Structure formats: C-alpha cells, structure tokens
Amino acid sequence: MVMGALAPTLARNTNSSTTKILILVTVLFALSYEGFGQNGTDSDALLKFKLALNNSSALYNWNSVFSPCEWDHSNWVGVLCLNGSIWGLKLEHMALNGTLDVDSLVSLSSFRTLSLMDNQLAGAFPDIKKLGKLKALYLSNNRFAGQIPDDAFLGMGSLKRVFMANNMFTGDIPISLAELPRLTELRLEGNQFKGRIPDFQQHGLKAVNLASNELSGPIPPALSRLNPESFSGNKELCGAPLDPCTSSSPSPAPKEKLTTSKTVIIFILALIVLAIIALVVALLRGRRTRKSQLDRSSSLSQNSNKIAPDTYTAGAGQEQIQMPLGSSTQARRSDKLSFVREDVEKFELNDLLRASAEVLGSGTFGSSYKASVGTSQSLVVKRYRHMNNVSREEFHEHMRRLGRLKHPNLLRLAAYYYRREEKLLVYEFVANGSLASHLHSNNSLEGQGLDWPTRLKIIKGVAKGLAYLYSELPILVPHGHLKSSNVLLESSFEPLLTDYTLRPVINPQQAHNLMIAYKSPEYAQTGRTSDKTDMWCFGILILEILTGKFPENYITPGYDSSANLASWVNKMVKEKRTSEVFDKDMKGGKYSKGEMINVLKIGLSCCEEDVESRLDIKQIVEKLEQLKEGDVDIDDRYGSSEGNHFMIRGSEDGHPNGVDR
C-alpha cells in the first residue's frame, strides 16, 4: 500500500522535472538563435557596405563564414569590436574608392567611430547624420568635393572629432558643425571653404585647423586663442590671432573708374597681344619638337594606366603624372629625371609616363605609385605638392645630399623630378610593405603576426639607421617624420627608413601641421624642436611595436598627453599591470621577458617630456646591443613587484588605446 501511494507522487515529480528541463532548453536555444541572428545581421551590413566600394581587395577577410566580432576581438580587418558588437571601422591607407554606403551602417546599434582617411573616396559629402550616435569621423586625405549642406551634422550630439582635411569641399562651413555640443577637435585644412567662420561656442573645443582655405572676414572671438597657423592660407581672414580687421577701403574717385567700353577695349588688346605671342612661339618651334610633343600626347591619350597629378580614371584606382609640354629650353630641361645613384638602371621621363602604374596609397604629403620601368625594375614614385617654398637650386642640392646617404637601414633615393608646383621622388619598390601594415592588419586568422625576435630586429635596425642620419646630417631633426608607415620591411624583415630628412624642403605650414616631429611635447611647450625630438618619435615607435597599438599621436593635430601611448604604458606599469602591455599576437616571447621589459624601458626613456632626461641615439644603440636575457629590472624605476609573475598576454580590456567608445 505504501508503494502504491508513492507512485503517483513520483510520477508527478518526474513530469515536473522534465517540463522544467524542456523549458530551459527552449530558452537557451532561443537566446543562442537570437545571438546568431545578430551576428548575421552585422555581417550582412558590413558586406553591403563593402559591396559599394571599388578596389576593396584590402578587405580580404570580410567573409560571412566568420563573425566580425568575438567579444572584443575582431576577425575582420579594420573592424573595431566592443563587447561583441561592432563599434567602429578603421579602413585607412587602403586605396578605397567608390560609394560610401552610410545606410548599410545604420543598423549597427553600437557603431561609434568611422575612419576612412588616406583613401581615394570621391563625390559629395555622405549623409553622415544618419549615424546619429557617431563619436568620431575621420575622412581626411580623400577626394570628397562640393558644398556640405548646412544640416549635415544636425542631431549628432555625441560627435567629438571631425577630421575632413585635404579634400575638395567648397562653399560655407556648415552651421550644424558649429552647433555640435561635444565637439573637441576639428580639422578642415586644405579644402576650398569660403565665407565667414561660424561662431563655434563649444567649451570643450581644444583643436581647430582651418588653414589653406578661402575663408574671409573676422575670426570668431571663441577661436582667437588658437595658433595663427590654424588660419594661415586664408588671405581674407582677420582678427586675433591674425592681424586686426580694418574698415573697407574707400571707393575710388569717379575719374579713376574704368568705363565698360574702356574695359572691353583693354580686353581685346590683351587678346591680340597674346595671339601675336602665341604665333611667334609657334613659328619658332621646330618640326621635331612638335612631332615629339604630338607623339607624347598620343601616348598619354591611348593609355589609361599611367601616372598623372589631377587626371583620374573612374573606378580603375590609377592616375597619371602629367608633365608640362613647354617649348622653351627651360621647360625642356625640367622635363627630365635627375638620378642621384649610379647603381640603378637609367630611364627617361617618358618611360615613366608610359609605365603602367598601381596606386599604393595617399600619404601625408601626396600619393605613391608602383611603376614597372625597363626589363625588371619595379619602382615607387612619390608625388609631393608641399615643396614649393624652396628655390630650384636649394632643392637640387638637398636631393644630391640625400643621394649620397648610404646605409643598410635606409631606403635610398634613386631619382627625382623638379617642377615648381610638385615634385616626384623615385625609390626602389619594397614588396614586403610597411611596419604599420604588419602591426595593424588582422593576422589573427593566419597566425602570422610579427614574433618577438623579428620585432627586436626591426627596433635595432631603426636605431642604426637613425644613428647614421645623426652622424651624417648637420641638422637638428635628421628624420623628422618617423612613424611605422615610414618604416619598410625587406623580405628578411630588415627595416628601411623612408621619408627621412625632408623637413628642409617641406613648406613650413604643412610640416608644422603634419610631421610627427611637430607633435612632440617640446614643440607643444616651446614651439621648437630639439636634437632629441626624433628620439621621442622613436620611443613612440618602440612602444607601438611592443604593444601592437596604433598611436593616436599620428593623427592628432598636436601633442596631447591624454592621447599619448607612452602615458598609457606608464600608467599600466605603475599599476603593476606590465604583462598586459605587450601585444597578444606576439609570438616567441615566452623565454625573452628580460629583453622585452628592457626594450620597454628604452622606449619609455625616449618618451620623457623633459628633453634632457631622454636618451640620445648613441645611448639607445648601446643599450639595445647590450640586451641580455634575464635582466628584468623595470621594478627599479617603477617599484613593480610583478617580477617572476610576468607573463605575455593581451590586455584584458582589449581596447585600442585612445579610441572613442
């Protein structure tokens, strides 16, 4: 009887447990399905964004097979992840062109930052206000053009940073830009904006650059505290920090005014004089000269895969270098390349004009192209537009000086071309790419990140190249623009410095705005560089190599201690979190902790804000050569007690330093 009475109870308990398990399984399945659906939606959005771009080969691993984000880790190149969601895109130096499909990004609920700097994107300003929660927008060094609507930034209450320098925007600066409540940095230099500057009233606005536009009228009082260079190149601007505004000049007396008829007569006479001059020039021109010019014009028109400054082939990602076809002796003499090395195959300028060219990217001062000339010679042609403040003789002399430099860790100049408006520098092509591409491209799927011995080799090679520049050049800052994209890597990963020693021929305004040396703490404090400014740049580079983090110093308009990679590393070390500093993708460091920590010390010593406390180049080279495994003495300086507990692993938070979230 007892057993019979218990049977219904056991049956009820069993049924209840089974029901609970089924409910739990159903809930878990629904949650996992929902998460899968979200990842699928994000992938679809990015693939739609990619589809609108041309020349998107750089986005090689954007594939729906893999989710873009695994918590804070990105599986897709250029995608920034936070807590499993896509919070930004950083697609820089990729030669992207085509249409910017903003609509495809609207569905990304956590999307906060968009960087497309140094590409070839063209057309009208995209409808960015659809991304209402955006915090940072970086579109500098592209080919966007036209007028920006006044309401282009309406409702973007979270937007802090807007970088749109070196495009072709025209018209007035949009009013909605001046009404962004949280705006802290604005860069609009190198465009064609006209009219008056809006009244920016943001209390947190720290940096503004409006140089090299066509702005006019008084500078708003709220911007009067800025550096005068922020407004240079706008002839019609006045007021602090520029010259005071003056009243309009009185109208000329009636007797000084030209009547309409007189104006017409003068115009006709001018046309006649020009026609006579043109006729004389045509008569003096020889038949041979005319034939060579016609041949050249024909060859340029028949080939779309050439290099030229302002002529673009739609969708092809290729340009042409268009040289002057003057008839004078001076013009003919300028139409030739000047070689500074004897160990390279010589060729004519026409050979370069006819060579097929591949656009490698747009850098700080211009574009770079890969061209194949002769039998097997691959070259890089760099086009510079900001070198017109020095005379022809000064430029030639400086190029000859560069041609005499010879060191295993320098990419040597091969030839150059001089024209007043722009210059061409020709180098041998290095197929392995830049240090920046190896550090910051997504290698996690292939497992091909730079290992520790390779990184140490690169640091030592850069130090040797810098030491050579210091010994050979009697100038204050021998390199001036040292950063990871200006360090190329041979097939053996031996580093080659490039873009060095160009400060003497770069226009001062562009140098101060763009070169890394002018983002140093001493320039921010005193307005001057020093003989250890390149050491600060090298220190930031060392920390970038060790941490794998992209230094925000490279893209900020000046020195900002809060965005300084060295400040973050110092903070981590003082908090006894040194193990979290090193790049999680770096292999081969398990038995090299002593070397790694001592190189970290060298990097931090180079980044001291006090110039006198920094190491000089000789001390750096000596310390790097004296590295020995097991010398773990960073505790002497910071009082850290990590010691034997040191391990190599990634940062727990997983976020790039200094990026908006």
C-alpha positions as CSV (number, residue, x, y, z in Angstrom):
1,M,0.0,0.0,0.0
2,V,2.8,2.4,0.8
3,M,4.5,1.8,-2.5
4,G,1.2,2.2,-4.4
5,A,0.6,5.5,-2.6
6,L,4.0,6.9,-3.6
7,A,3.8,6.0,-7.3
8,P,1.5,9.0,-8.3
9,T,3.8,11.4,-6.4
10,L,7.0,10.1,-8.1
11,A,5.3,10.4,-11.5
12,R,4.2,14.0,-10.8
13,N,7.8,14.9,-9.7
14,T,9.3,13.2,-12.8
15,N,6.9,15.1,-15.1
16,S,7.6,18.4,-13.4
17,S,11.4,18.0,-13.7
18,T,11.1,17.0,-17.4
19,T,8.9,20.1,-18.1
20,K,11.4,22.4,-16.4
21,I,14.3,20.9,-18.4
22,L,12.4,21.3,-21.7
23,I,11.6,24.9,-20.9
24,L,15.3,25.7,-20.0
25,V,16.5,24.1,-23.3
26,T,13.9,26.1,-25.3
27,V,15.0,29.4,-23.7
28,L,18.7,28.7,-24.2
29,F,18.1,27.7,-27.9
30,A,16.1,30.9,-28.4
31,L,18.9,33.0,-26.9
32,S,21.6,31.4,-28.9
33,Y,19.5,31.8,-32.1
34,E,18.9,35.5,-31.3
35,G,22.7,36.0,-30.8
36,F,23.4,34.2,-34.1
37,G,20.9,36.3,-35.9
38,Q,22.5,39.5,-34.5
39,N,26.0,38.4,-35.8
40,G,24.4,37.6,-39.2
41,T,22.8,41.0,-39.3
42,D,26.1,42.7,-38.6
43,S,27.9,40.7,-41.2
44,D,25.3,41.5,-43.8
45,A,25.5,45.2,-43.0
46,L,29.3,45.3,-43.5
47,L,29.2,43.1,-46.6
48,K,26.7,45.6,-48.1
49,F,29.0,48.4,-47.1
50,K,31.9,46.7,-48.8
51,L,29.9,46.0,-52.0
52,A,29.5,49.7,-52.7
53,L,33.3,50.2,-52.6
54,N,35.7,49.7,-55.5
55,N,39.2,48.3,-55.1
56,S,38.2,46.7,-51.8
57,S,40.8,43.9,-52.0
58,A,42.3,45.2,-48.7
59,L,39.1,43.9,-47.0
60,Y,40.2,40.3,-48.0
61,N,38.9,38.5,-44.9
62,W,35.4,40.1,-44.8
63,N,33.5,36.8,-45.1
64,S,30.2,35.7,-43.6
65,V,31.8,32.4,-42.6
66,F,33.3,34.2,-39.6
67,S,31.5,36.6,-37.3
68,P,33.1,40.1,-37.5
69,C,33.5,40.2,-33.7
70,E,34.2,37.7,-31.0
71,W,33.6,39.8,-27.9
72,D,36.5,42.4,-28.1
73,H,38.4,40.6,-30.8
74,S,38.0,41.4,-34.4
75,N,38.0,38.7,-37.1
76,W,37.6,41.2,-40.0
77,V,40.4,43.6,-40.9
78,G,39.6,47.2,-40.0
79,V,36.6,46.3,-37.8
80,L,36.7,47.6,-34.2
81,C,34.8,45.5,-31.6
82,L,33.5,46.1,-28.1
83,N,31.5,43.6,-26.0
84,G,30.8,41.5,-29.1
85,S,29.4,44.4,-31.1
86,I,30.8,46.5,-34.0
87,W,31.6,49.9,-32.6
88,G,33.7,51.2,-35.5
89,L,35.6,50.9,-38.8
90,K,39.2,51.9,-39.3
91,L,39.9,51.5,-43.0
92,E,42.9,53.7,-43.6
93,H,45.6,53.7,-46.3
94,M,43.7,51.1,-48.4
95,A,43.3,53.0,-51.8
96,L,39.5,52.5,-51.4
97,N,37.2,54.3,-53.8
98,G,33.6,54.1,-54.9
99,T,30.4,55.0,-52.9
100,L,30.2,55.4,-49.2
101,D,27.0,53.5,-48.3
102,V,26.1,55.1,-45.0
103,D,22.6,53.4,-45.0
104,S,24.2,50.0,-44.5
105,L,25.8,51.1,-41.2
106,V,22.6,52.5,-39.7
107,S,21.6,49.1,-38.4
108,L,24.8,48.8,-36.3
109,S,23.4,49.9,-32.9
110,S,26.8,50.2,-31.2
111,F,28.6,52.0,-34.1
112,R,30.6,55.0,-32.8
113,T,33.7,55.7,-34.9
114,L,34.3,55.8,-38.7
115,S,37.8,56.3,-40.1
116,L,38.4,56.3,-43.9
117,M,41.5,58.5,-44.0
118,D,44.1,58.4,-46.8
119,N,41.9,56.7,-49.4
120,Q,40.5,57.8,-52.8
121,L,36.9,58.2,-51.9
122,A,35.2,60.9,-54.0
123,G,31.9,62.6,-54.6
124,A,29.6,64.6,-52.4
125,F,29.7,64.6,-48.6
126,P,27.9,61.5,-47.3
127,D,24.7,61.7,-45.3
128,I,26.6,61.2,-42.0
129,K,23.8,62.4,-39.8
130,K,22.0,59.1,-40.3
131,L,24.7,57.7,-37.9
132,G,23.3,59.8,-35.0
133,K,25.4,58.2,-32.3
134,L,28.8,58.6,-34.0
135,K,31.6,60.0,-31.8
136,A,34.4,60.3,-34.3
137,L,34.5,60.9,-38.1
138,Y,37.8,60.8,-39.9
139,L,37.6,61.5,-43.7
140,S,40.9,63.4,-44.3
141,N,43.0,62.9,-47.4
142,N,40.4,61.8,-49.8
143,R,38.7,63.4,-52.8
144,F,35.3,64.4,-51.5
145,A,34.1,67.6,-53.2
146,G,31.3,70.1,-53.3
147,Q,29.3,72.0,-50.8
148,I,28.3,70.4,-47.5
149,P,24.7,71.1,-46.5
150,D,24.1,73.3,-43.5
151,D,22.2,70.5,-41.7
152,A,24.8,67.8,-42.5
153,F,25.6,67.3,-38.7
154,L,22.2,68.0,-37.3
155,G,21.3,65.9,-34.3
156,M,24.8,64.4,-33.9
157,G,25.0,65.2,-30.2
158,S,27.8,62.7,-29.4
159,L,30.2,63.7,-32.2
160,K,33.6,64.8,-30.7
161,R,36.1,64.6,-33.5
162,V,35.7,65.7,-37.1
163,F,38.7,65.3,-39.5
164,M,37.9,66.3,-43.1
165,A,41.3,67.9,-44.1
166,N,42.8,67.8,-47.6
167,N,39.6,67.2,-49.7
168,M,37.9,69.5,-52.2
169,F,35.0,70.8,-50.2
170,T,33.6,74.2,-51.2
171,G,31.1,76.7,-50.0
172,D,30.4,77.7,-46.4
173,I,31.4,75.7,-43.4
174,P,28.1,74.1,-42.3
175,I,26.3,75.8,-39.4
176,S,25.4,72.5,-37.9
177,L,29.1,71.7,-37.4
178,A,29.4,74.7,-35.1
179,E,26.4,73.6,-33.1
180,L,27.8,70.2,-32.2
181,P,27.7,70.3,-28.3
182,R,30.6,67.9,-27.6
183,L,33.0,68.8,-30.4
184,T,36.6,68.8,-29.2
185,E,38.7,68.6,-32.4
186,L,38.0,69.9,-35.9
187,R,40.3,69.7,-39.0
188,L,39.2,71.3,-42.2
189,E,42.5,72.5,-43.6
190,G,43.4,72.0,-47.3
191,N,39.9,72.5,-48.7
192,Q,38.2,75.3,-50.6
193,F,35.7,76.6,-48.0
194,K,34.6,80.2,-48.5
195,G,32.8,82.8,-46.5
196,R,32.9,83.5,-42.8
197,I,33.8,81.1,-40.0
198,P,30.7,80.1,-37.9
199,D,30.7,81.1,-34.3
200,F,32.0,78.0,-32.5
201,Q,31.0,78.2,-28.8
202,Q,31.9,74.7,-27.6
203,H,33.7,75.0,-24.2
204,G,35.5,71.7,-24.8
205,L,36.9,72.6,-28.3
206,K,40.6,72.0,-27.9
207,A,42.0,72.0,-31.5
208,V,40.8,73.6,-34.8
209,N,42.6,73.8,-38.1
210,L,41.1,75.8,-40.9
211,A,44.3,76.6,-42.8
212,S,44.6,76.7,-46.6
213,N,41.0,77.5,-47.5
214,E,39.4,80.6,-48.9
215,L,37.7,81.9,-45.8
216,S,37.1,85.6,-45.2
217,G,36.0,88.1,-42.5
218,P,36.7,88.3,-38.8
219,I,37.7,85.2,-36.8
220,P,35.1,84.5,-34.0
221,P,36.3,85.5,-30.5
222,A,35.9,81.9,-29.3
223,L,38.7,80.9,-31.7
224,S,41.0,83.8,-31.1
225,R,43.1,81.8,-28.6
226,L,44.3,79.4,-31.3
227,N,47.7,79.3,-33.0
228,P,47.8,81.7,-36.0
229,E,48.9,78.7,-38.2
230,S,45.4,77.3,-37.8
231,F,44.2,80.1,-40.1
232,S,47.1,80.5,-42.4
233,G,46.5,80.5,-46.2
234,N,43.2,82.4,-45.8
235,K,44.2,85.8,-47.2
236,E,40.9,87.5,-46.3
237,L,40.7,86.4,-42.7
238,C,41.4,89.0,-40.0
239,G,41.2,89.5,-36.2
240,A,43.1,87.7,-33.4
241,P,45.3,85.7,-33.6
242,L,45.9,87.3,-37.1
243,D,46.2,91.0,-37.9
244,P,43.4,93.3,-36.8
245,C,40.4,93.8,-39.1
246,T,40.3,97.2,-40.8
247,S,37.5,99.1,-42.4
248,S,36.8,98.7,-46.1
249,S,38.9,100.9,-48.3
250,P,37.1,104.0,-49.7
251,S,35.7,103.7,-53.2
252,P,37.9,105.2,-55.9
253,A,37.1,108.6,-57.2
254,P,34.8,108.7,-60.4
255,K,37.7,109.8,-62.6
256,E,39.7,106.7,-61.6
257,K,36.9,104.3,-62.5
258,L,37.1,102.5,-65.9
259,T,34.0,102.6,-68.0
260,T,32.6,99.5,-69.5
261,S,33.8,100.4,-73.0
262,K,37.4,101.0,-71.8
263,T,37.4,97.6,-70.1
264,V,36.3,95.9,-73.3
265,I,39.0,97.7,-75.4
266,I,41.7,96.7,-73.0
267,F,40.5,93.1,-73.0
268,I,40.5,93.0,-76.8
269,L,44.0,94.5,-77.0
270,A,45.2,91.9,-74.5
271,L,43.8,89.1,-76.6
272,I,45.6,90.5,-79.7
273,V,48.9,90.7,-77.8
274,L,48.5,87.1,-76.6
275,A,47.7,85.9,-80.1
276,I,50.8,87.5,-81.5
277,I,53.0,86.0,-78.8
278,A,51.4,82.6,-79.5
279,L,52.1,82.9,-83.2
280,V,55.7,83.8,-82.7
281,V,56.2,80.9,-80.3
282,A,54.6,78.5,-82.8
283,L,56.8,79.8,-85.7
284,L,60.0,79.3,-83.6
285,R,59.1,75.8,-82.6
286,G,60.9,73.2,-84.7
287,R,59.2,70.4,-86.6
288,R,61.0,67.8,-84.5
289,T,59.8,69.4,-81.2
290,R,56.2,69.5,-82.5
291,K,56.4,65.9,-83.5
292,S,57.7,64.7,-80.2
293,Q,55.0,66.6,-78.4
294,L,52.3,65.1,-80.6
295,D,53.7,61.6,-80.0
296,R,53.7,62.2,-76.3
297,S,50.1,63.5,-76.3
298,S,49.1,60.5,-78.3
299,S,50.7,58.0,-76.0
300,L,49.1,59.6,-73.0
301,S,45.6,59.6,-74.5
302,Q,45.9,56.0,-75.7
303,N,46.9,54.6,-72.3
304,S,44.6,54.8,-69.2
305,N,47.0,53.0,-66.9
306,K,49.5,55.9,-66.5
307,I,50.5,58.2,-63.7
308,A,49.3,61.9,-63.6
309,P,48.6,64.5,-60.9
310,D,45.0,65.5,-61.4
311,T,43.6,63.1,-64.0
312,Y,41.8,60.1,-62.6
313,T,40.4,57.0,-64.4
314,A,37.0,56.3,-62.8
315,G,36.9,53.0,-60.9
316,A,40.4,52.0,-62.0
317,G,42.3,53.2,-59.0
318,Q,45.0,54.6,-61.2
319,E,46.4,58.0,-62.0
320,Q,48.7,59.8,-64.5
321,I,51.7,62.1,-64.0
322,Q,51.0,65.0,-66.4
323,M,54.2,66.9,-67.2
324,P,54.4,70.3,-68.8
325,L,54.9,70.4,-72.6
326,G,56.6,73.8,-72.8
327,S,58.7,74.9,-75.7
328,S,61.4,76.9,-74.0
329,T,64.8,75.5,-73.2
330,Q,64.0,75.8,-69.5
331,A,60.8,73.7,-69.9
332,R,62.6,71.0,-71.9
333,R,65.4,70.9,-69.3
334,S,62.8,70.4,-66.5
335,D,61.2,67.5,-68.4
336,K,63.9,65.0,-67.3
337,L,64.6,62.9,-64.3
338,S,67.7,63.6,-62.2
339,F,69.4,60.4,-61.0
340,V,71.4,60.5,-57.7
341,R,72.6,56.9,-57.8
342,E,74.8,55.1,-60.3
343,D,73.7,51.6,-59.4
344,V,70.1,51.8,-60.8
345,E,69.0,51.3,-64.4
346,K,68.6,54.7,-66.0
347,F,65.4,55.6,-67.9
348,E,63.7,58.7,-69.4
349,L,60.8,60.6,-68.0
350,N,58.7,59.4,-71.0
351,D,59.4,55.8,-69.9
352,L,57.8,56.6,-66.5
353,L,54.9,58.4,-68.2
354,R,54.2,55.3,-70.3
355,A,54.6,52.8,-67.5
356,S,51.6,51.0,-66.0
357,A,51.1,52.4,-62.5
358,E,49.4,51.0,-59.4
359,V,48.2,53.4,-56.7
360,L,49.7,52.3,-53.4
361,G,48.0,54.9,-51.3
362,S,47.8,58.5,-50.3
363,G,50.2,59.6,-47.6
364,T,50.6,62.8,-45.5
365,F,52.1,64.8,-48.3
366,G,50.9,63.1,-51.5
367,S,50.2,59.9,-53.4
368,S,52.5,56.9,-54.0
369,Y,52.5,54.7,-57.1
370,K,54.2,51.5,-58.1
371,A,55.5,51.6,-61.7
372,S,57.4,49.0,-63.7
373,V,60.1,50.5,-65.9
374,G,62.6,48.7,-68.1
375,T,63.1,45.0,-68.1
376,S,62.5,44.1,-64.5
377,Q,62.7,47.3,-62.5
378,S,59.8,48.0,-60.0
379,L,59.9,51.5,-58.6
380,V,57.8,53.6,-56.2
381,V,57.1,57.2,-57.4
382,K,56.1,59.6,-54.6
383,R,54.4,62.8,-55.6
384,Y,54.8,65.8,-53.3
385,R,52.8,69.0,-53.5
386,H,54.0,70.9,-50.5
387,M,57.6,71.6,-51.5
388,N,57.3,74.9,-53.4
389,N,58.8,77.2,-50.9
390,V,62.5,76.5,-51.8
391,S,64.3,77.5,-54.9
392,R,65.3,75.2,-57.7
393,E,69.0,75.3,-56.6
394,E,68.2,74.6,-53.0
395,F,66.0,71.6,-53.9
396,H,68.6,70.1,-56.3
397,E,71.3,70.5,-53.6
398,H,69.2,68.8,-51.0
399,M,68.3,65.9,-53.3
400,R,72.0,65.4,-54.1
401,R,72.7,65.3,-50.4
402,L,70.1,62.6,-49.9
403,G,71.6,60.7,-52.8
404,R,74.9,60.5,-51.0
405,L,73.4,58.8,-48.0
406,K,74.0,55.1,-48.0
407,H,73.2,52.7,-45.1
408,P,71.6,49.2,-44.9
409,N,68.6,50.6,-43.0
410,L,67.8,53.5,-45.3
411,L,65.7,53.3,-48.4
412,R,67.9,55.2,-50.8
413,L,66.6,57.8,-53.2
414,A,67.2,56.8,-56.8
415,A,66.0,59.8,-58.8
416,Y,63.8,62.9,-58.6
417,Y,61.9,65.3,-60.8
418,Y,61.6,69.0,-60.2
419,R,58.7,71.2,-61.1
420,R,57.6,74.3,-59.2
421,E,54.1,73.0,-58.5
422,E,55.1,69.5,-57.4
423,K,58.0,67.1,-57.1
424,L,58.5,63.4,-57.8
425,L,60.9,61.2,-55.7
426,V,61.7,57.8,-57.1
427,Y,62.7,54.8,-54.9
428,E,63.1,51.1,-55.4
429,F,60.0,49.1,-54.6
430,V,59.9,47.1,-51.4
431,A,57.4,44.3,-51.7
432,N,57.1,43.3,-48.1
433,G,55.2,46.5,-47.2
434,S,55.5,48.8,-44.2
435,L,55.8,48.0,-40.5
436,A,52.4,49.6,-39.9
437,S,50.7,47.1,-42.3
438,H,52.3,44.2,-40.4
439,L,51.5,45.5,-37.0
440,H,47.9,46.6,-37.6
441,S,46.5,44.4,-40.3
442,N,44.4,41.5,-38.9
443,N,46.7,38.5,-38.7
444,S,44.8,36.5,-36.1
445,L,43.2,34.1,-38.6
446,E,46.5,33.2,-40.3
447,G,48.6,33.4,-37.1
448,Q,51.3,35.4,-38.9
449,G,51.8,38.3,-36.5
450,L,55.4,39.5,-36.0
451,D,57.2,37.5,-33.4
452,W,59.5,38.9,-30.7
453,P,62.8,38.2,-32.4
454,T,61.6,40.0,-35.6
455,R,60.3,43.0,-33.6
456,L,63.6,43.3,-31.8
457,K,65.5,43.1,-35.1
458,I,63.3,45.9,-36.5
459,I,63.9,48.1,-33.4
460,K,67.7,47.6,-33.6
461,G,67.7,48.3,-37.4
462,V,65.7,51.6,-37.0
463,A,68.1,52.7,-34.2
464,K,71.1,52.0,-36.5
465,G,69.5,54.0,-39.4
466,L,68.7,56.9,-37.1
467,A,72.3,56.9,-35.7
468,Y,73.6,57.1,-39.3
469,L,71.4,60.1,-40.1
470,Y,72.6,61.9,-36.9
471,S,76.2,61.3,-37.9
472,E,75.9,62.4,-41.5
473,L,73.5,65.3,-41.4
474,P,74.2,68.6,-39.6
475,I,70.5,69.4,-38.9
476,L,68.5,69.5,-35.7
477,V,65.9,66.8,-36.6
478,P,67.6,64.4,-39.1
479,H,64.4,62.3,-39.8
480,G,61.5,64.5,-38.7
481,H,58.7,62.1,-39.8
482,L,59.5,58.8,-38.1
483,K,56.4,56.5,-37.8
484,S,55.5,52.9,-38.5
485,S,54.2,53.6,-42.0
486,N,57.6,55.2,-42.9
487,V,59.5,52.0,-41.9
488,L,59.5,49.5,-44.8
489,L,60.5,45.9,-44.3
490,E,62.7,43.8,-46.6
491,S,61.9,40.1,-47.2
492,S,64.2,39.3,-44.3
493,F,62.3,41.9,-42.2
494,E,65.4,44.2,-42.1
495,P,63.9,47.7,-41.7
496,L,64.4,50.5,-44.2
497,L,63.7,54.1,-43.1
498,T,61.9,56.2,-45.7
499,D,60.5,59.8,-45.9
500,Y,63.6,61.0,-43.9
501,T,65.3,64.4,-44.0
502,L,62.5,66.1,-46.0
503,R,61.8,68.9,-43.5
504,P,64.3,71.4,-45.2
505,V,62.2,71.2,-48.4
506,I,58.7,70.8,-47.0
507,N,56.6,74.0,-46.7
508,P,56.7,75.1,-43.1
509,Q,52.9,75.3,-42.7
510,Q,52.4,71.7,-43.8
511,A,55.4,70.5,-41.9
512,H,54.1,72.0,-38.6
513,N,50.7,70.6,-39.2
514,L,51.5,67.1,-40.4
515,M,55.1,65.9,-39.5
516,I,55.5,63.7,-36.4
517,A,58.3,65.8,-35.0
518,Y,55.9,68.8,-34.6
519,K,53.6,66.6,-32.4
520,S,56.3,66.2,-29.7
521,P,55.9,67.6,-26.2
522,E,58.7,70.2,-26.6
523,Y,57.1,71.7,-29.7
524,A,53.8,72.0,-27.8
525,Q,55.5,73.6,-24.9
526,T,58.1,75.9,-26.5
527,G,57.2,76.0,-30.2
528,R,60.6,74.5,-31.0
529,T,62.0,71.1,-31.8
530,S,65.3,69.8,-30.3
531,D,68.1,67.4,-31.2
532,K,66.2,64.7,-29.2
533,T,62.8,65.2,-31.0
534,D,63.5,62.2,-33.2
535,M,64.1,60.2,-30.0
536,W,60.6,60.9,-28.9
537,C,59.3,59.7,-32.2
538,F,61.4,56.6,-31.9
539,G,60.2,56.0,-28.4
540,I,56.6,56.1,-29.6
541,L,57.5,53.7,-32.4
542,I,59.1,51.2,-29.9
543,L,56.0,51.2,-27.8
544,E,53.8,50.7,-30.9
545,I,56.0,47.7,-31.8
546,L,55.8,46.2,-28.3
547,T,52.1,46.9,-27.7
548,G,50.6,46.5,-31.2
549,K,48.5,49.6,-30.5
550,F,48.2,52.3,-33.1
551,P,49.4,55.6,-31.5
552,E,46.8,58.3,-31.6
553,N,49.7,60.8,-31.8
554,Y,49.9,60.0,-35.5
555,I,46.5,61.5,-36.3
556,T,46.0,64.2,-33.6
557,P,46.9,67.8,-34.7
558,G,49.4,68.3,-31.9
559,Y,50.7,66.8,-28.7
560,D,48.1,65.6,-26.3
561,S,49.4,63.8,-23.2
562,S,46.0,62.1,-22.7
563,A,46.2,60.5,-26.1
564,N,49.9,59.7,-25.7
565,L,50.8,55.9,-26.0
566,A,53.6,56.5,-23.5
567,S,51.2,57.8,-20.9
568,W,49.1,54.7,-21.2
569,V,52.1,52.4,-20.9
570,N,53.4,54.3,-17.9
571,K,50.0,54.0,-16.2
572,M,49.9,50.3,-16.8
573,V,53.4,49.7,-15.4
574,K,52.8,51.9,-12.3
575,E,49.6,49.8,-11.7
576,K,51.7,46.7,-11.8
577,R,50.0,45.5,-15.0
578,T,53.1,45.3,-17.2
579,S,52.1,41.9,-18.5
580,E,49.0,43.4,-20.1
581,V,51.0,45.9,-22.1
582,F,52.5,43.6,-24.7
583,D,50.8,42.7,-28.0
584,K,48.8,39.5,-27.5
585,D,49.6,38.5,-31.1
586,M,53.3,38.5,-30.5
587,K,54.9,35.0,-30.6
588,G,58.2,33.9,-29.3
589,G,58.4,36.0,-26.2
590,K,58.0,33.2,-23.6
591,Y,61.7,33.0,-22.9
592,S,62.6,36.6,-23.7
593,K,60.8,38.5,-20.9
594,G,64.0,40.3,-19.8
595,E,64.7,41.6,-23.3
596,M,61.1,42.7,-23.7
597,I,60.9,44.6,-20.5
598,N,64.3,46.3,-21.0
599,V,63.3,47.4,-24.5
600,L,60.1,48.8,-22.9
601,K,62.3,50.8,-20.6
602,I,64.2,52.2,-23.5
603,G,61.0,53.2,-25.3
604,L,59.7,55.0,-22.2
605,S,63.1,56.7,-21.6
606,C,62.9,58.1,-25.2
607,C,59.4,59.5,-24.4
608,E,60.3,61.6,-21.4
609,E,58.6,65.0,-21.7
610,D,61.7,66.5,-20.2
611,V,64.1,66.6,-23.2
612,E,67.2,66.4,-21.1
613,S,66.0,63.2,-19.4
614,R,65.7,61.4,-22.8
615,L,68.4,59.0,-24.0
616,D,70.3,60.2,-27.1
617,I,70.8,58.0,-30.1
618,K,74.2,56.6,-29.1
619,Q,72.9,55.6,-25.7
620,I,69.9,53.8,-27.4
621,V,72.1,51.9,-29.8
622,E,74.5,50.8,-27.0
623,K,71.6,49.7,-24.7
624,L,70.0,47.7,-27.5
625,E,73.3,46.0,-28.3
626,Q,73.9,45.1,-24.7
627,L,70.5,43.4,-24.1
628,K,70.8,40.2,-22.3
629,E,68.1,37.7,-21.4
630,G,67.1,37.7,-17.7
631,D,67.8,41.4,-17.0
632,V,64.3,42.1,-15.7
633,D,64.9,45.4,-13.8
634,I,61.9,47.6,-14.6
635,D,61.0,47.4,-10.9
636,D,64.0,49.6,-10.1
637,R,62.2,52.5,-11.7
638,Y,58.6,51.9,-11.0
639,G,58.6,49.8,-7.9
640,S,56.7,47.0,-9.5
641,S,56.5,43.6,-7.8
642,E,55.5,41.5,-10.8
643,G,58.9,40.0,-11.2
644,N,58.6,36.3,-11.5
645,H,54.9,36.5,-12.2
646,F,55.5,38.1,-15.6
647,M,53.6,36.5,-18.5
648,I,52.9,37.5,-22.1
649,R,49.2,38.0,-22.7
650,G,46.9,40.6,-24.2
651,S,45.2,43.5,-22.4
652,E,42.2,42.3,-20.5
653,D,40.0,45.2,-21.7
654,G,41.1,44.5,-25.4
655,H,40.5,48.1,-26.5
656,P,42.9,50.1,-28.6
657,N,44.5,53.0,-26.8
658,G,42.9,56.3,-27.1
659,V,40.0,55.4,-29.4
660,D,36.4,56.7,-28.9
661,R,34.0,54.3,-27.4
